[in-house]
Amino acid sequence: MDAVRALKRSLAGLALLASLPAPAQETPVSIAISGWTGFAPLTLAKEAGLFKKHGVDVTIRKIPQKDRHLAIASGDVQCAATTVETWVIWNANGVATTQIFQLDKSFGADGLVVRNGIEKIADLKGKTVAASAPGTAPYFGLAWMLKKNGLSIKDVKVVTLEPQAAANAFVANAGDLDAAMTYEPYLSTVRAKPEAGRIIATTLDYPMVMDTFGCTPQFLKDHPKAAKALADGYFDAVEMIRKEPKKSFEIMGADVKQSAEAFEKSQAYLRWQDRAANQRFFTSVLQPFSKEAAELLLEIGSIKQVPDLKNLSDTRFIQ
């Protein structure tokens, strides 16, 4: 009898287990970013388990900005982080993508560095300037600053170097560079070497670098809960930075081979955007900036036509 009762109990237990809902499956998603300081909360959200908490299994891939749209177009990644004007370029060139939350605003983290003999940006006419390839934030930033000072990108000789290489070449006095466009943490390489040159302008002077996170329309259609989870994970990371700064800086700094102290210094030149700031941004800032950016992108040949700017964002996930 005892054996019979034990068997009945075992069968009842198995029946109960079968009736329970299966554990929720984490939605896998690959996202493309760079080592830019402003993207670091995405790394924090992954490493601190904040994305997993919301039900997404995130793989982060470091892909240069100039190649990020190719990874999206191929399906290797479903989402990416980049600057606002880059979404205009990608969509204008046939890579459909939609911004879903804002990451950061640069407050001096992007800058144009020049040799000490150059007094003003207008003096760069005919000079050699290092910047990333056309279609990237540093190239756009250079074009923006030049235009605001009566020049165009055609008035300088652009040598294509990624931000870290541009900063290193500038301080090493390599390549006959007169100037370079770079960003943190690499801009601090120049801050630490005043004998090499100086920072003539940053995004404090020209506030045109704003980073957002977006995904393909197909991913947003197929996985709206995962998109919301990505946004919530990011906002949790911003809150973690506020509550546990030392631990957060250690995690984010390690990803770019910086100490917590060095990372803390580099992040002082930007502002991560919380949920309330996101709602303000998408309501009043995104559209007018995108319009002005699109006009410049047309002028410098990065796009041949302006896409429908109203379709480049979806605010469902920041509520």
C-alpha positions, 0 to 999 in steps of 0.5 A: 500500500505504501508503494501504491500511495507513493506512486500516486503522490509521484503521479500527482506531482508530475501532473501539477508540474505539467499544469504550471506555466513554462518559464518565460523565455528571454527574447534574444537580441543583438545590439551594435554599439561602440566604445563611446562613453554615452553608450556605456549604460547599455553595457551596464544593463547587460553586465548587471543583469538589468536586461535579463530582469526584464526578459531580454537576452542581449548580445552587445557587438562593438561595430564602428559607426560607419559599418553599423547599418550594414550589420542591421541590413544583414540581420546580424543585429536587430538594434543599435545605438547611434546619433540622431542624424545617423538614423536620417542617413540610414533611412535615406539610404534604405536601411529602415530603422526606428528610434525608441529611446534617447541615451545621452546628450554630449556636454563637451564630450565631442570636440574639435582639437587643433594645433596651438597656432590655430586661433579660430575654426575659420583658420582651418580653411585648406588645413588637414583634419582627421575625422571618421568616414562620411556618414558618422557622427564625427564627420557630421560634427566637423561639417556642422562646426565648419558651416557655423563658421562660414566654411564647408567640408570641401574647404578642408582636407579630411583624413579618415581616422576613427576617433581613437586613432584620430586622437592618438595620431594628433597627440603623436604629431603623426600624419601632418594633422592640423586638427582632429574630430574625436570624442570621449574617452579619447578626447581626454587624450588631448586634454592631457597633452596641451603641448600637442594642441588644444580643444577649440570647440566642443558640444558645449559650443555646438550642441549637435550630438545626441544619441538614441537607441533604435531597432528595425521596424520588423523587430519592433513589430514582432517583439514589442515587449522586448523593445519595452524591456530594452528601454526599461533596462536602460532606464534602470541602468541610469538609476543604478548609476545614480544610486551606486556610482562607484560600482557602475563606473567600475563595470562601465570603465572595465568595458573600455579598459578604463579605471572607475576613476578615469571613466568617471572623469570622461562621463562628466562631459555628457548627460544620460537621459532618464525617462522624463528627459526622454519624453521631453526630447521626443516631444520638442527636440527631435523633430526640429533638430532632425530637420536642420540635420537633414538639410546639412546632410543633403548639402554635404552629400550624405543623403540624396533625399530627406526621408519621412522624419516623422516615421523615424521614432516610436515613443510607445516604449518610454511611457 
